[in-house]
Amino acid sequence: MLLNRNKIEVIRTYFDGSASNQHISSSSRDCFGAYVIGTIKYSYFKSENANTSNQAEYDALIKLLEEIHTIKDYKKKIWLIMGDSTIVIYQIPGIYKTNSPALLERQQKVFALLKDLKYELLHVSRTENKAGHVLQMLLDITRKHHKKICVNIGAHVCFDEITKIFNVALINWWKNYVSYYKKNFV
């Protein structure tokens, strides 16, 4: 267990979002998000209202923060929130100005969710971002299986089939990640 000087548990978290031109639905751009919370939980999702990578990044951060609020004693922990999006990491503390109405709306949600957390925002490289690994696997599997699966079936069914394939790969990744995390951070 990672503790700070005051013996408060520090939980490492990651978020990532991405916009893809690879169509697996009827929309022109598919946006996905993912988050990882220590060894507690990981998740990925299709970002329904995002049209850009920056919007998907904010959506992933919002989902991560919403999930943190469901964890018992979340106010008694310190949350190390890491992402590879320079825009999001630097807009939240006001280092970068936010002009886009779509990002401003998401930013307000983030502020509300951060209000009662002890946290630190940290920019990490793409290779360090564990949520990025989840997204990259999803996109790789989507590219590999899209044409085979999506021929003559609806987009929603296609996404469900790709998700089944992805979940098998993700379970193996999660086992390796938990082992790595426990070895290096607990």
C-alpha positions as a Markdown table, in Angstrom:
| # | Residue | x | y | z |
|---|---|---|---|---|
| 1 | Met | 0.0 | 0.0 | 0.0 |
| 2 | Leu | 1.4 | 3.4 | -1.0 |
| 3 | Leu | 1.2 | 5.9 | 1.9 |
| 4 | Asn | 2.3 | 9.5 | 2.1 |
| 5 | Arg | 4.1 | 11.0 | 5.1 |
| 6 | Asn | 0.9 | 11.3 | 7.1 |
| 7 | Lys | 0.1 | 7.6 | 6.5 |
| 8 | Ile | -2.8 | 8.4 | 4.2 |
| 9 | Glu | -3.3 | 5.9 | 1.5 |
| 10 | Val | -2.4 | 7.2 | -2.0 |
| 11 | Ile | -4.3 | 5.5 | -4.9 |
| 12 | Arg | -2.8 | 5.8 | -8.4 |
| 13 | Thr | -5.4 | 6.3 | -11.1 |
| 14 | Tyr | -5.3 | 6.8 | -14.8 |
| 15 | Phe | -7.7 | 8.1 | -17.5 |
| 16 | Asp | -7.6 | 8.3 | -21.2 |
| 17 | Gly | -9.9 | 9.2 | -24.1 |
| 18 | Ser | -9.7 | 8.8 | -27.8 |
| 19 | Ala | -11.5 | 9.6 | -31.0 |
| 20 | Ser | -11.2 | 7.1 | -33.8 |
| 21 | Asn | -12.0 | 7.3 | -37.5 |
| 22 | Gln | -12.6 | 3.6 | -37.4 |
| 23 | His | -16.4 | 3.3 | -37.7 |
| 24 | Ile | -18.0 | 0.7 | -35.5 |
| 25 | Ser | -21.3 | 2.6 | -35.3 |
| 26 | Ser | -23.2 | 5.0 | -37.5 |
| 27 | Ser | -21.5 | 8.1 | -36.1 |
| 28 | Ser | -18.7 | 9.8 | -38.1 |
| 29 | Arg | -16.2 | 9.5 | -35.3 |
| 30 | Asp | -16.3 | 7.0 | -32.5 |
| 31 | Cys | -15.0 | 8.2 | -29.1 |
| 32 | Phe | -13.9 | 5.9 | -26.3 |
| 33 | Gly | -12.7 | 6.4 | -22.8 |
| 34 | Ala | -11.1 | 4.2 | -20.1 |
| 35 | Tyr | -9.9 | 4.5 | -16.6 |
| 36 | Val | -7.9 | 2.4 | -14.1 |
| 37 | Ile | -8.2 | 2.8 | -10.3 |
| 38 | Gly | -5.2 | 1.2 | -8.5 |
| 39 | Thr | -5.9 | -2.5 | -8.4 |
| 40 | Ile | -9.6 | -1.8 | -7.5 |
| 41 | Lys | -11.2 | -1.4 | -10.9 |
| 42 | Tyr | -10.8 | -0.7 | -14.6 |
| 43 | Ser | -13.4 | 0.2 | -17.1 |
| 44 | Tyr | -13.8 | 1.3 | -20.7 |
| 45 | Phe | -16.8 | 2.9 | -22.5 |
| 46 | Lys | -18.1 | 4.4 | -25.6 |
| 47 | Ser | -18.3 | 8.2 | -25.1 |
| 48 | Glu | -21.7 | 8.9 | -26.5 |
| 49 | Asn | -21.6 | 12.7 | -26.6 |
| 50 | Ala | -18.0 | 13.3 | -27.6 |
| 51 | Asn | -16.9 | 14.3 | -31.1 |
| 52 | Thr | -13.2 | 14.9 | -30.4 |
| 53 | Ser | -10.4 | 13.3 | -28.5 |
| 54 | Asn | -10.3 | 16.2 | -26.0 |
| 55 | Gln | -14.0 | 15.7 | -25.2 |
| 56 | Ala | -13.4 | 11.9 | -24.8 |
| 57 | Glu | -10.5 | 12.7 | -22.5 |
| 58 | Tyr | -12.7 | 14.8 | -20.3 |
| 59 | Asp | -15.4 | 12.2 | -20.4 |
| 60 | Ala | -12.9 | 9.6 | -19.2 |
| 61 | Leu | -11.8 | 11.8 | -16.3 |
| 62 | Ile | -15.5 | 12.4 | -15.3 |
| 63 | Lys | -16.2 | 8.7 | -15.3 |
| 64 | Leu | -13.1 | 8.1 | -13.2 |
| 65 | Leu | -14.1 | 10.7 | -10.7 |
| 66 | Glu | -17.7 | 9.4 | -10.5 |
| 67 | Glu | -16.3 | 6.0 | -9.8 |
| 68 | Ile | -14.0 | 7.3 | -7.1 |
| 69 | His | -17.0 | 8.8 | -5.3 |
| 70 | Thr | -18.5 | 5.3 | -5.1 |
| 71 | Ile | -15.5 | 3.9 | -3.2 |
| 72 | Lys | -15.8 | 3.5 | 0.6 |
| 73 | Asp | -13.9 | 6.2 | 2.5 |
| 74 | Tyr | -12.8 | 7.9 | -0.7 |
| 75 | Lys | -12.5 | 11.2 | 1.2 |
| 76 | Lys | -9.8 | 9.6 | 3.5 |
| 77 | Lys | -7.5 | 8.7 | 0.6 |
| 78 | Ile | -5.3 | 10.8 | -1.7 |
| 79 | Trp | -5.9 | 10.3 | -5.4 |
| 80 | Leu | -3.1 | 10.6 | -7.8 |
| 81 | Ile | -4.9 | 11.3 | -11.1 |
| 82 | Met | -2.8 | 10.7 | -14.1 |
| 83 | Gly | -3.4 | 11.2 | -17.8 |
| 84 | Asp | -1.5 | 11.9 | -21.0 |
| 85 | Ser | -3.8 | 14.7 | -22.2 |
| 86 | Thr | -1.9 | 18.0 | -21.8 |
| 87 | Ile | -5.1 | 19.9 | -22.5 |
| 88 | Val | -7.1 | 18.3 | -19.7 |
| 89 | Ile | -4.3 | 18.2 | -17.1 |
| 90 | Tyr | -3.4 | 21.9 | -17.7 |
| 91 | Gln | -6.9 | 23.2 | -18.2 |
| 92 | Ile | -8.2 | 21.9 | -14.8 |
| 93 | Pro | -5.8 | 24.1 | -12.7 |
| 94 | Gly | -6.2 | 27.0 | -15.1 |
| 95 | Ile | -2.7 | 26.9 | -16.6 |
| 96 | Tyr | -4.4 | 26.6 | -20.1 |
| 97 | Lys | -7.5 | 28.6 | -20.9 |
| 98 | Thr | -10.6 | 26.7 | -21.9 |
| 99 | Asn | -12.5 | 28.3 | -24.8 |
| 100 | Ser | -14.6 | 25.5 | -26.2 |
| 101 | Pro | -18.2 | 25.4 | -24.8 |
| 102 | Ala | -18.2 | 21.6 | -25.0 |
| 103 | Leu | -15.0 | 21.4 | -22.9 |
| 104 | Leu | -16.2 | 24.2 | -20.5 |
| 105 | Glu | -19.3 | 22.1 | -19.7 |
| 106 | Arg | -17.2 | 19.1 | -19.0 |
| 107 | Gln | -14.7 | 21.1 | -17.0 |
| 108 | Gln | -17.5 | 22.3 | -14.7 |
| 109 | Lys | -18.5 | 18.7 | -14.0 |
| 110 | Val | -14.9 | 17.9 | -13.2 |
| 111 | Phe | -14.6 | 20.8 | -10.8 |
| 112 | Ala | -17.8 | 19.6 | -9.0 |
| 113 | Leu | -16.4 | 16.1 | -8.6 |
| 114 | Leu | -13.0 | 17.3 | -7.4 |
| 115 | Lys | -14.4 | 19.6 | -4.8 |
| 116 | Asp | -14.3 | 17.1 | -1.9 |
| 117 | Leu | -11.3 | 15.0 | -3.0 |
| 118 | Lys | -7.7 | 15.2 | -1.9 |
| 119 | Tyr | -5.9 | 14.8 | -5.2 |
| 120 | Glu | -3.0 | 15.6 | -7.4 |
| 121 | Leu | -3.2 | 15.9 | -11.2 |
| 122 | Leu | -0.2 | 14.6 | -13.0 |
| 123 | His | 0.7 | 14.5 | -16.7 |
| 124 | Val | 2.3 | 11.2 | -17.7 |
| 125 | Ser | 3.6 | 9.9 | -21.0 |
| 126 | Arg | 1.4 | 7.8 | -23.3 |
| 127 | Thr | 3.5 | 4.7 | -22.4 |
| 128 | Glu | 3.0 | 5.3 | -18.6 |
| 129 | Asn | -0.8 | 5.8 | -18.9 |
| 130 | Lys | -2.3 | 2.4 | -18.0 |
| 131 | Ala | -5.8 | 3.5 | -19.2 |
| 132 | Gly | -4.1 | 4.3 | -22.5 |
| 133 | His | -3.1 | 0.6 | -22.7 |
| 134 | Val | -6.7 | -0.4 | -22.3 |
| 135 | Leu | -7.8 | 1.9 | -25.1 |
| 136 | Gln | -5.0 | 0.9 | -27.4 |
| 137 | Met | -6.0 | -2.8 | -27.0 |
| 138 | Leu | -9.7 | -1.9 | -27.8 |
| 139 | Leu | -8.7 | 0.1 | -30.9 |
| 140 | Asp | -6.3 | -2.6 | -32.1 |
| 141 | Ile | -8.9 | -5.3 | -31.7 |
| 142 | Thr | -11.5 | -3.1 | -33.3 |
| 143 | Arg | -9.2 | -2.6 | -36.4 |
| 144 | Lys | -8.4 | -6.3 | -36.6 |
| 145 | His | -11.9 | -7.6 | -36.3 |
| 146 | His | -14.1 | -4.8 | -37.6 |
| 147 | Lys | -14.4 | -6.0 | -41.2 |
| 148 | Lys | -14.8 | -9.7 | -40.3 |
| 149 | Ile | -17.5 | -9.0 | -37.7 |
| 150 | Cys | -19.4 | -6.0 | -39.0 |
| 151 | Val | -20.2 | -7.3 | -42.5 |
| 152 | Asn | -24.0 | -7.5 | -42.9 |
| 153 | Ile | -24.9 | -6.9 | -39.2 |
| 154 | Gly | -25.9 | -3.8 | -37.3 |
| 155 | Ala | -23.3 | -1.5 | -35.7 |
| 156 | His | -24.6 | -2.1 | -32.2 |
| 157 | Val | -24.3 | -5.9 | -32.6 |
| 158 | Cys | -20.8 | -5.3 | -34.1 |
| 159 | Phe | -19.7 | -3.4 | -31.0 |
| 160 | Asp | -21.0 | -6.1 | -28.8 |
| 161 | Glu | -19.1 | -8.8 | -30.7 |
| 162 | Ile | -15.9 | -6.8 | -30.7 |
| 163 | Thr | -16.4 | -6.2 | -26.9 |
| 164 | Lys | -16.5 | -10.0 | -26.3 |
| 165 | Ile | -13.2 | -10.4 | -28.1 |
| 166 | Phe | -11.7 | -7.4 | -26.3 |
| 167 | Asn | -12.8 | -8.6 | -22.8 |
| 168 | Val | -10.8 | -11.8 | -23.1 |
| 169 | Ala | -7.7 | -9.8 | -24.0 |
| 170 | Leu | -8.5 | -7.3 | -21.2 |
| 171 | Ile | -8.8 | -10.0 | -18.5 |
| 172 | Asn | -5.2 | -11.1 | -19.3 |
| 173 | Trp | -3.9 | -7.5 | -19.3 |
| 174 | Trp | -5.6 | -6.8 | -15.9 |
| 175 | Lys | -4.0 | -9.9 | -14.3 |
| 176 | Asn | -0.6 | -8.7 | -15.5 |
| 177 | Tyr | -1.2 | -5.1 | -14.5 |
| 178 | Val | -2.4 | -6.1 | -10.9 |
| 179 | Ser | 0.7 | -8.2 | -10.5 |
| 180 | Tyr | 2.9 | -5.3 | -11.7 |
| 181 | Tyr | 1.1 | -2.8 | -9.5 |
| 182 | Lys | 1.4 | -4.9 | -6.3 |
| 183 | Lys | 5.1 | -5.5 | -7.0 |
| 184 | Asn | 5.9 | -1.8 | -7.5 |
| 185 | Phe | 3.4 | 0.2 | -5.5 |
| 186 | Val | 2.1 | -1.8 | -2.6 |
